[in-house]
Amino acid sequence: MTSSSNLILQHYIKLTEFLGKALGPDYEVALHDLTRKDRSIIAIANNYISGREVGAPLTNMALSSLRDKSYEHTDYHLHYYSINVNGKDLRSSTFFIKDSGKLIGLLCINFDDSRYRAISDHILKLCHPDLFVTDVLAQPLPESEDDISARSSPEKFRNSADAVTVDAINRELEKFNPELAKAPQIVAGNKIDMAEPEQIERLKAYVEAKGYDYYSICAPILEGTRELMNAVWNRLQTLPPVKEYEPEEIPTELLVQNSTGFTITNPEPGYYLVEAPWFPKVLKGIDVEDYEALQYMQRVLEKSGVFEALRQRGIQEGDIVSLYDIEFEYIP
């Protein structure tokens, strides 16, 4: 960090303390130094709200802002949804601290409005029947798309980078396949030779508190790997058979119906350009990194007559075929 950046953040340390006292006990104020993401908090006021300490890492929301560079277009992010360690809802806002346009820190305010909600509910129950409060007044207001998106992926406060990592992995699992995310999990902490004993114990305690089995390993020297494999094997014996899904291919006839077929041009030797109105439909479902998906594409091109037409035009092994966003070498 440059001396000017360090000086800027030093001023914010005092501001963090001031805001914590000025706003009151329902507001947590946290200052992050972005030069050390795994222990970024350098000052925090009213930390009982999130349960974090100085040295806690960046949250998933902060890491997301760094990835999408939203700070380049705005100076702050207001009123997004977050959850503390006890599962309590918080309303959060973040100010982006910059030095000559470079993001160097974050000043975050997390508001716990639970006391105000409790008082409000109590007052309403004094003048309304309980069912009226529950069925009418307590219903949430319509949310905007941004509110719904924030609640589906709320910011979660954690005291260690390991916990943030476990949460991030499970979040991606759920996005990929919600059923997969519900499956039993075994967590392996690798490269334990590079971690301090207290770090390993902290990760182990967090993982086991979430109901997962934990094993420490060091893969290069096979330390702990046999125990991990045995645990995985034993767990697999208790699980139902894995569901296997056969891919359902879209019949080629449906893809090319009501179309004008395809055209092939040969703008230069060894290069063939294929255009077909129906091919983008095929392209949408193809992962070019997936072998089976590529095999399906080849079957479609063969059944539709594209490959036969290319052969009639004299295509040779190794020539390039271009179809919209895909180029590949022709192999008979």
URVEN-V595445 format. One record per pair of residues at least 24 apart in sequence whose C-alpha atoms are under 6 Angstrom apart, sorted by the first residue. I is the first residue (numbers start at 1). GAP is how many residues later the second one is. Records with the same first field share a line. If there is no record, write none. Layout:
I: GAP ; GAP
This chain:
13: 30
17: 28
20: 25
26: 85 ; 86
27: 83 ; 84
28: 81 ; 82
29: 79 ; 80
30: 77 ; 78
31: 75 ; 76
32: 73 ; 74
33: 72
34: 70 ; 71
38: 123
50: 34
52: 107
56: 103 ; 104
57: 103 ; 104
61: 94
81: 69 ; 70 ; 73
82: 72 ; 73 ; 74
83: 73
84: 73
185: 27
186: 26 ; 27
187: 27
188: 26 ; 27 ; 28
189: 27 ; 28
190: 27 ; 28
191: 27
192: 26
270: 49
271: 48 ; 49
272: 49
273: 49
274: 49
